[in-house]
Amino acid sequence: MKHLTILAALALSGCVTATATPQQISGNGDTATRDAVLGWAREPTSVSFRSFRAYDISNGERAVCVDVNARNGFGGFTGFVPMLVNHGPNRAPIIFEGGPAAYECNLLAQGRSARF
């Protein structure tokens, strides 16, 4: 599985074509992003958020990077993990977590995106 993640990251690194523009977002984040993460969480009442960062991508999507801490399946907290919630026109948000989210959020901070 680790090799698959590395191959996916290498494949995406050659496909960086979209540009990203940072956007202002309130300290509490936006409702659509919070709702997407809470809908994804195993135990929504345990979720904590920090460090919202929003970007408009040149392909018409909006990406929000956020650090999330929540309970896992064993009842313990995961610690803050990077997440990316990608909002696109006429579709449900796509959620990335961990390494893939950190990779894309790094690109977004540099004004680029692996999204086409």
Order of alpha helices (4+ residues) and beta strands (2+ residues): alpha-beta-alpha-beta-beta-beta-beta-alpha-beta
